[in-house]
Amino acid sequence: MPAKNGADGTLYTYPNNPRASLIQISAQYGGSDVKLASNFEYGVTNTSPEFKSKFPFGQVPAFESSEGCLFDTMAIASFVGGSTLRGAGEFARAQVTQWTNVAETQLFSSACQVLYPCWGIMPNNKNVVGKGKEALKNFMTNLNQHLESRTYLVGECVTLADLAMFAYMRDLYAMIFDEAQRTAYSNVTRWFTTIMNQDEVLRVVGVTALCLKPAQFDPKLFALNNPKQKKEPAPKKEQPKKEQPKKEEKPKEEAAPKKAPVKKPFEGLPNAKLDLDSFKRLYWNEQSPEPVVKYFDDNFVEGEWSMWKLEYMFPKELTIKFKTNNLVKGMFQRLETMKKFAFGLMYVFGEGSSYCIGGVWMGRGGGNFFMEDENWTQDIPSYTCTQLDMQNPTDKKYWTDFVAGDVEEWNGLPFVQDHIF
């Protein structure tokens, strides 16, 4: 093991974080003593004033040392990994930076689209998963060609470029890339097994078991990770005991006026040509968006359904990714009783400390269906609601792009996560 370089400190992270594994492996190469914070609780510790005074954006992994605090994965890995991992010479260092950026922006985002449904973190949006698989195929094909005559990504020894690519690819080789796919990308597989068997890597992540059968979406696991909020029954009010009235002749009381019946949402509307359950089944089960769009085009009748674009009005408040996602999840929980009347897609976009929320909805009737029930109006004042005209090509494309999972950015911010109502 190399001599210690003095880059010792504490790493704040949650379990099984590939970014943290990258930092720990880099520390093995650099001879740094990196200890995991034992009392870290994601969503609690990293939102505390004390934590944010050191790491202003509250993101992890975050590293604290005697020299100061770092909160970017590649910056931490470079610091604890030492000069050798950064590359020999200015051009080699630029190449290492190039490949770590590629791993972060191209590989990791596509891998998450495929892996998150298998872990029960995201719903099985087959359009999003299909898009992720296609992006991975293109990525692996190009990387396979690059590695045809190379042992390592940069130069003739392991660098941070190799470690970053390995860390973000490891779960794919363990869960998605079976023998047939590994053979198709033989040069990448040769490189991957070379990095996988390095002593410094084995000391952190152990032996990586290669995939036998690609993992699939597990509805039970998703339901377990995303439990529906149970409504607590209202406590029963104790009625005071009534005293027995004295027997007296009472004048006949006039009958109490009958209460007006409660109006049910959309009760005056005739049956619609487009059946919402059929539409949702197609959306969830079809591998491509074409059958979903065709069913919509064949059955949508203006006035029976209306289409709306929603955008969160206060994006400056959205500085933390998990809080932004929770904002959408909370809205969906409060709209639970609307599910048989509407379908919605809300996407979170952003990076760093800047996020936004945008989406599209289809609901019963010709007006703003959120106003049909007072229980559905709680979140809507925070959104701009713009009705879409399906005869307008621009509005129609907006709707079909969301259905197809083709919305990659919003106001210049990249796609992060989809939420399906």
Residue pairs with C-beta under 8 A, 6 or more apart in sequence:
1 28
1 31
2 29
2 30
2 31
2 82
3 31
4 31
4 32
4 33
5 30
5 31
5 32
5 82
6 32
7 27
7 30
7 32
7 65
7 67
7 79
7 80
7 82
8 32
8 33
8 34
8 65
8 66
9 32
9 33
9 34
9 35
9 63
9 64
9 65
9 66
9 80
10 34
10 35
10 36
10 37
10 63
10 64
10 65
11 20
11 23
11 24
11 34
11 35
11 36
11 37
11 61
11 62
11 63
11 76
12 37
12 40
12 45
12 46
12 51
12 55
12 60
12 61
12 62
12 63
12 64
13 19
13 20
13 36
13 37
13 40
13 60
13 61
13 62
14 20
14 40
14 42
14 60
17 60
17 61
18 108
18 167
18 168
18 170
18 171
19 61
19 73
19 167
20 36
20 60
20 61
21 167
21 170
21 204
21 205
22 73
22 77
22 163
22 164
22 167
22 168
23 34
23 61
23 63
23 73
23 76
23 77
23 80
24 34
24 204
25 163
25 167
25 200
25 201
25 204
25 205
26 32
26 77
26 78
26 80
26 81
26 85
26 160
26 163
27 33
27 34
27 80
27 81
28 200
28 201
28 203
28 204
29 81
29 82
29 84
29 85
29 158
29 163
29 200
30 80
30 81
30 82
30 84
30 85
31 82
32 80
32 81
32 82
34 63
34 80
37 45
39 45
40 46
40 60
42 60
43 322
45 51
46 52
46 55
46 58
46 59
46 60
46 62
47 58
47 320
51 58
51 62
52 58
54 62
54 64
54 69
55 62
55 69
55 71
56 71
57 71
57 319
57 320
57 352
57 353
58 320
59 71
59 320
59 353
60 71
61 71
61 73
61 76
62 69
62 70
62 71
62 76
63 69
63 70
63 71
63 76
63 79
63 80
65 79
70 76
70 79
73 104
74 100
74 104
74 160
74 164
77 85
77 160
77 163
77 164
78 85
78 86
78 160
81 160
81 163
84 157
84 159
85 96
85 158
85 159
85 160
85 163
86 93
86 96
86 159
86 160
87 93
87 94
87 95
87 96
87 154
87 155
87 159
87 160
87 161
88 155
92 154
92 155
92 159
95 153
95 154
95 155
95 161
96 154
96 159
96 160
96 161
98 161
99 153
99 154
99 161
99 164
99 165
100 160
100 161
100 164
102 165
103 161
103 164
103 165
103 167
103 168
104 164
104 168
106 135
106 139
107 136
107 139
107 165
107 168
107 169
108 168
109 414
110 132
110 135
110 136
110 139
111 132
111 136
111 168
111 169
111 171
111 172
112 132
113 128
113 129
113 131
113 132
113 133
113 135
114 129
114 132
114 133
114 136
114 172
114 176
115 171
115 172
115 175
115 176
115 215
116 122
117 123
117 124
117 125
117 129
117 217
117 222
118 175
118 176
118 215
118 216
118 217
118 218
119 221
119 225
120 218
120 221
120 222
120 223
120 224
120 225
120 226
121 225
122 128
122 417
122 418
123 222
123 418
123 420
124 217
124 219
124 222
124 284
125 405
125 418
125 420
126 284
126 285
126 286
126 287
127 288
127 289
127 403
127 404
127 405
128 405
128 418
129 217
130 287
130 288
130 405
131 405
131 406
136 172
140 184
140 185
140 188
141 185
143 165
143 185
143 188
144 185
144 186
144 187
144 188
145 187
146 153
147 153
147 187
147 188
147 190
147 191
148 187
150 191
151 191
151 194
152 158
152 159
152 161
152 162
152 191
152 194
153 159
153 161
153 162
153 165
153 191
154 161
154 162
158 195
158 198
162 191
162 195
163 195
163 201
166 192
166 195
166 196
166 201
169 192
170 196
170 205
170 208
173 182
173 189
173 192
173 196
173 208
173 210
173 211
174 208
174 209
174 210
174 211
175 211
175 214
175 215
176 211
176 214
176 215
177 185
177 210
177 211
177 214
178 211
178 212
178 213
178 214
179 210
179 212
182 189
182 210
182 211
183 189
195 201
196 208
228 333
228 336
229 333
229 336
265 338
265 341
265 364
265 369
265 372
265 373
266 341
266 364
266 365
266 369
266 372
269 304
269 364
269 365
270 304
272 301
272 304
272 305
272 364
273 299
273 300
273 301
273 304
274 295
274 296
274 299
274 300
274 301
274 304
274 305
275 299
276 340
276 341
276 342
276 343
278 295
279 292
279 295
279 296
279 299
279 343
280 343
282 291
282 292
282 295
283 292
283 343
283 403
286 292
289 400
289 403
289 404
289 405
292 403
293 400
293 403
293 404
296 403
300 390
302 366
302 390
302 391
303 365
303 366
304 364
304 365
304 366
305 362
305 363
305 364
305 365
306 362
306 363
306 364
306 365
306 366
306 367
306 368
306 369
306 387
307 360
307 361
307 362
307 387
307 388
307 389
307 390
307 395
307 399
308 360
308 361
308 362
308 363
308 368
308 385
308 386
308 387
308 388
309 358
309 359
309 360
309 385
309 386
309 387
309 388
309 395
309 398
310 344
310 346
310 357
310 358
310 359
310 360
310 361
310 383
310 384
310 385
310 386
311 356
311 357
311 358
311 359
311 383
311 384
311 386
312 318
312 327
312 356
312 357
312 358
312 382
312 383
313 382
313 383
313 384
314 382
315 354
315 355
315 356
315 357
315 411
318 324
318 327
318 350
318 354
318 355
318 356
318 357
319 353
319 354
319 355
320 353
320 355
321 348
321 350
321 355
321 416
324 348
324 350
324 355
324 357
324 416
325 348
325 416
325 417
325 419
327 357
328 346
328 348
328 357
328 419
329 419
330 379
331 346
331 379
332 346
332 419
332 421
334 375
334 376
334 378
334 379
335 342
335 376
335 379
335 421
337 373
337 375
337 376
338 363
338 369
338 370
338 373
338 376
339 421
341 363
341 364
341 369
341 372
342 361
342 362
342 363
342 364
342 369
342 421
343 361
343 362
343 363
343 421
344 359
344 360
344 361
344 362
344 420
344 421
345 359
345 360
345 361
345 402
345 403
345 418
345 419
345 420
345 421
346 357
346 358
346 359
346 418
346 419
346 421
347 357
347 358
347 359
347 402
347 407
347 410
347 415
347 416
347 417
347 418
347 419
348 355
348 356
348 357
348 415
348 416
348 417
348 418
348 419
349 355
349 356
349 357
349 358
349 409
349 410
349 411
349 413
349 414
349 415
349 416
350 356
350 413
350 414
350 416
351 413
351 414
351 416
354 413
355 413
355 416
356 410
356 411
356 413
358 407
358 410
359 402
359 419
360 388
360 398
360 399
360 402
361 369
361 421
362 399
363 369
363 370
364 372
365 372
368 385
368 387
369 376
370 376
370 377
370 380
370 385
371 377
371 380
388 395
388 396
388 398
388 399
389 395
390 396
390 399
401 407
405 418
407 415
408 414
408 415
409 415
